[in-house]
Amino acid sequence: MKLLIVEDNFQLADDLSRFLTENGFIVEIADTLEKAKEKVELYHYELIILDIGLPDGSGLDIIKLLKNKNSDSGILIVTAKNAIEDKVKGLELGADDYITKPFHKAELNARVRSIIRRKKFDGSNIILINKIKIDLNSMSVTIDDKELDLTRKEYDLLLYFIYNKNRVLTKESIAEHLWGDHIDQADNFDFIYNHIKNLRKKLQQAGAENHIRSVYGMGYKFYEL
């Protein structure tokens, strides 16, 4: 699950990024309104943690941009303690929730996960796709009550496929989702094939159907059988 932190306080943004990465998220940072606009135009995020007060404008403009794009990204606005007007305006524009500085990182983590559950999985911590069971809290995947030994990238890849089940995903979109800002360092996308091959092998060896299939000349699709 990929998040974008829009925050001009570098120390806070870096601290939150480290914390959320440790809790299983892929995290990118933008420290200005213009950088945030560029990122949301180019990439998709499951959720955006959005500081309203940015040095070059209001974070509310990001909410407007996302809504104009009909984006399904979750939005958690971050406001100052007494900024009641920002909270109200943000929610009116379409933000999903807000959190007030200063806040505990555990509360932030809980709010992030709550928004993603509501938007993606009808509020549930458990995802069931045929024999595949994913527990979002424990970040575990089981098939017939047997837990799979997945790498972090394989787990993220499986979630990304399930988020986009029955849709064709290009190798470029998969690579960008899993590696974010670092993908421009890759010479090619051969490593995507290897990750998908290993994930598919582990799922099928545990008894799952062949959900992940190649779509010739286009990419891959996760079929809900």
C-alpha positions in Angstrom: 0.0 0.0 0.0 1.5 3.3 -1.1 1.2 6.5 0.8 2.2 10.1 0.0 3.1 12.4 2.9 2.7 16.1 2.0 4.6 18.0 4.8 7.1 20.8 4.7 8.7 19.9 8.1 11.4 17.6 6.9 12.1 16.1 10.3 8.5 15.3 10.9 8.0 13.9 7.4 11.1 11.7 7.6 10.0 10.5 11.1 6.5 9.6 9.9 7.9 8.0 6.7 10.2 5.7 8.7 7.4 4.8 11.1 4.9 4.0 8.4 7.5 2.1 6.4 8.1 -0.1 9.4 4.4 -0.7 9.6 4.2 -2.1 6.1 3.6 0.9 3.8 5.5 2.2 0.8 6.0 5.9 1.5 6.9 8.9 -0.6 7.2 12.6 0.5 6.5 16.0 -1.0 7.4 19.1 0.9 5.7 21.7 -1.3 2.3 22.1 -3.0 3.8 22.0 -6.5 5.7 18.8 -5.8 2.6 17.2 -4.3 0.6 18.3 -7.4 3.2 16.7 -9.7 3.2 13.4 -7.8 -0.6 13.0 -7.7 -0.8 13.8 -11.4 1.8 11.1 -12.2 1.1 8.4 -9.6 -1.7 6.8 -7.7 -1.6 6.5 -3.9 -3.9 4.5 -1.6 -3.8 7.4 0.8 -2.4 10.9 1.1 -1.4 12.4 4.5 -1.9 16.1 3.7 -0.7 19.1 5.7 -2.9 22.1 4.9 -0.3 24.8 5.6 2.4 24.5 2.9 5.0 27.2 2.1 3.7 27.8 -1.5 0.0 27.4 -1.0 -2.8 25.5 0.7 -3.0 21.7 0.8 -6.7 22.1 0.1 -5.8 22.6 -3.5 -4.6 19.0 -3.6 -8.0 17.8 -2.5 -9.6 19.8 -5.3 -7.2 18.3 -7.8 -7.9 14.8 -6.7 -11.6 15.2 -6.7 -11.5 16.7 -10.2 -9.6 13.6 -11.3 -12.2 11.4 -9.7 -9.3 9.8 -7.7 -10.1 7.1 -5.2 -7.1 8.0 -3.0 -7.9 8.4 0.7 -7.2 11.8 2.2 -6.1 12.4 5.8 -5.7 16.1 6.4 -3.2 17.4 9.1 -4.2 20.7 10.7 -2.9 23.0 13.4 -4.6 22.8 16.8 -6.9 25.7 16.4 -7.5 25.5 12.6 -11.2 24.6 12.8 -11.9 26.3 9.5 -9.3 24.2 7.7 -10.8 21.0 9.1 -14.3 21.9 8.0 -13.2 23.1 4.6 -11.1 19.9 4.0 -13.9 17.6 4.9 -16.4 19.6 2.8 -14.1 19.3 -0.2 -13.9 15.5 0.2 -11.2 14.6 2.7 -11.9 11.3 4.6 -10.6 12.3 8.0 -8.4 14.7 9.9 -5.8 14.6 12.6 -4.5 17.6 14.6 -0.9 18.4 15.5 0.6 17.3 17.7 -0.5 13.7 17.4 0.8 10.2 18.4 2.1 8.1 15.5 0.0 5.2 16.7 -3.1 7.3 16.2 -1.9 8.3 12.7 -1.3 4.6 11.9 -4.8 3.7 13.1 -6.5 6.5 11.1 -4.6 5.6 8.0 -5.6 1.9 8.2 -9.2 2.8 9.0 -9.5 5.0 5.9 -8.0 2.3 3.7 -10.3 -0.4 5.1 -13.4 1.8 4.5 -12.4 2.8 1.0 -11.1 -0.5 -0.2 -12.6 -3.3 1.9 -15.8 -2.1 3.4 -14.2 -1.6 6.8 -12.8 -5.1 7.2 -9.3 -6.1 8.2 -9.7 -9.5 6.4 -9.6 -9.9 2.7 -11.0 -13.2 1.3 -10.5 -14.1 -2.4 -11.5 -17.7 -2.9 -8.9 -19.7 -0.9 -6.7 -16.7 -0.3 -7.1 -14.9 3.1 -5.2 -11.7 3.9 -5.0 -10.2 7.4 -4.2 -6.5 7.0 -3.3 -6.1 10.6 -0.8 -8.9 10.8 0.2 -8.6 7.2 -0.2 -12.3 6.8 -1.5 -14.4 3.9 -3.0 -17.9 4.4 -4.4 -20.6 2.2 -6.4 -23.4 3.8 -5.1 -22.1 7.2 -1.5 -22.5 6.1 0.5 -19.2 6.3 2.6 -18.4 3.2 6.2 -17.3 3.5 6.1 -14.2 1.3 8.7 -11.5 1.0 7.6 -7.9 1.6 7.6 -7.2 -2.1 5.5 -10.3 -2.8 3.0 -9.2 -0.1 2.7 -5.7 -1.6 2.4 -7.1 -5.1 -0.5 -9.4 -4.0 -2.3 -6.5 -2.4 -1.8 -4.4 -5.4 -3.3 -7.1 -7.7 -6.3 -7.6 -5.4 -6.9 -3.8 -5.2 -7.1 -3.9 -9.0 -8.6 -7.3 -9.5 -9.9 -8.0 -13.0 -8.0 -5.0 -14.4 -4.9 -5.2 -16.6 -1.8 -3.8 -14.9 1.2 -2.9 -17.0 4.7 -3.8 -15.9 5.4 -0.1 -15.6 2.5 0.6 -13.2 3.4 -2.4 -11.1 7.1 -1.3 -10.9 6.1 2.3 -10.1 3.7 1.2 -7.3 6.2 -1.1 -5.6 9.3 1.1 -6.0 7.9 4.6 -6.3 10.6 7.3 -6.6 13.4 4.8 -7.0 12.0 3.1 -10.1 13.9 5.5 -12.4 17.1 3.7 -11.3 16.0 0.4 -13.0 17.4 -0.5 -16.4 14.4 -2.7 -17.3 11.4 -4.4 -15.8 12.6 -8.0 -15.9 12.6 -8.1 -12.1 8.8 -7.6 -12.2 8.5 -10.9 -14.0 10.6 -12.7 -11.4 8.5 -11.3 -8.5 5.2 -12.3 -10.2 6.6 -15.8 -11.0 7.6 -16.4 -7.4 4.3 -15.1 -6.0 2.3 -17.2 -8.4 4.3 -20.3 -7.6 3.9 -19.8 -3.8 0.1 -19.3 -4.2 -0.4 -22.3 -6.4 1.9 -24.6 -4.4 -0.3 -23.8 -1.3 -3.4 -24.7 -3.2 -4.7 -21.5 -4.7 -6.0 -21.2 -8.2 -4.0 -19.5 -10.9 -5.3 -16.0 -10.3 -2.4 -14.0 -11.8 -2.2 -14.3 -15.6 -0.2 -12.6 -18.3 -2.1 -10.5 -20.8 0.0 -10.6 -24.0 1.5 -7.3 -25.0 -0.2 -5.5 -22.1 0.8 -6.8 -18.7 -0.9 -8.9 -16.0 -4.3 -9.4 -14.5 -5.6 -10.8 -11.2 -8.7 -12.8 -12.0 -11.3 -13.3 -9.2 -12.2 -16.9 -10.1 
